[in-house]
Structure formats: structure tokens, C-alpha cells
């Protein structure tokens, strides 16, 4: 199984269940050499503790499907209209 594709698939499902409208994008990159899923949430505006917790729970659900996988969570504020960073591993990125 190709881990990058699997990670993107799992992340798309998990993100679809988060109720926050502040999520601008979610990137998920599998770091092969260190068996780590790096999941980055990009938010627009001030982020509440509940929204951070929802994102963290999603990350936990994702990594639970990857035996012996490690997790790196990143929660980044990137207010619109600032562009999201260039990334080849977008699991979620709405078209604005």
C-alpha cells in the first residue's frame, strides 16, 4: 500500500467530519524515513480551543489506522486573503 495515498484518503474522511468553517486547508504528508504522518491544519481567524480539539481528535483517528506510525500535528493561522503555502499534499483545500 502506498502510504501517502492512504494518508490523504484517511485525512479527507476525517476532515469532512469536522464542523468548523474556519478551516482553509489541510495538508497531510507521509514522511517515509521516520514513519510519521505530518498533518497541517490552516485556519482563517481566531481558533477556539474546541476547534483545535476537533482537529486534534481527527489527527488521532487518522494515525490510529497506521500501525507503528507517528504523528506530527500542526495548527497554523493563515487568514484570508493571505495565500496558503504551496503544497503537493492537500487533503482538503476549498476553491475560493
C-alpha positions in Angstrom: 0.0 0.0 0.0 1.3 3.4 -0.9 1.3 5.3 2.4 1.0 8.8 1.0 -2.2 8.0 -0.8 -3.6 6.1 2.2 -2.8 9.1 4.5 -4.6 11.5 2.1 -7.6 9.2 1.9 -7.8 8.9 5.7 -7.4 12.7 6.2 -10.1 13.6 3.7 -12.6 11.4 5.6 -11.6 12.7 9.0 -11.7 16.4 7.9 -15.1 16.0 6.4 -16.5 15.3 9.9 -15.1 18.5 11.5 -17.8 21.2 11.8 -15.5 24.2 11.7 -15.9 26.7 8.8 -12.6 28.3 9.7 -10.5 25.5 8.1 -8.9 26.9 4.9 -6.9 23.8 4.1 -5.5 20.6 5.5 -2.2 19.1 4.2 -1.1 15.5 5.0 2.4 14.3 4.2 3.8 10.9 4.9 7.5 11.1 6.0 8.7 7.6 4.9 12.1 7.6 6.6 10.7 8.4 10.0 7.2 6.7 9.7 5.5 9.9 10.5 2.2 11.5 9.3 2.6 15.2 9.3 -0.9 16.8 9.3 -1.2 20.6 9.0 -4.5 22.5 9.6 -4.6 26.0 8.2 -7.3 28.2 9.9 -8.8 31.6 9.0 -9.2 33.8 12.0 -9.0 33.2 15.7 -9.3 29.5 16.6 -11.1 28.3 19.6 -10.0 25.5 22.0 -12.9 23.4 20.7 -11.8 23.8 17.1 -8.3 22.8 18.0 -9.5 19.8 19.9 -11.7 18.7 16.9 -8.7 18.9 14.6 -6.5 17.0 17.1 -9.2 14.3 17.5 -9.2 14.0 13.7 -5.5 13.5 13.7 -5.7 10.8 16.4 -8.4 9.0 14.3 -6.1 9.1 11.3 -3.0 7.8 12.9 -5.0 5.0 14.6 -5.2 3.4 11.1 -1.5 3.4 10.6 0.3 0.7 12.6 3.6 1.9 14.1 3.0 5.3 12.6 4.0 8.5 14.5 2.0 11.8 14.3 3.1 15.4 13.9 0.2 17.9 14.2 0.5 21.5 13.0 -2.2 24.1 13.6 -1.5 27.3 11.6 -3.4 30.5 11.4 -3.4 31.8 7.8 -6.0 34.5 7.4 -7.7 35.0 4.1 -6.7 36.6 1.7 -3.2 35.5 2.5 -2.4 32.6 0.2 -2.0 29.1 1.6 1.5 27.8 1.2 2.4 25.7 -1.9 2.0 22.1 -1.0 1.6 18.9 -3.1 -0.2 17.0 -0.3 -3.5 18.8 0.1 -6.2 16.6 1.6 -8.6 19.5 1.8 -8.5 22.8 0.1 -11.7 24.5 -1.0 -11.8 26.6 -4.1 -12.1 30.3 -3.2 
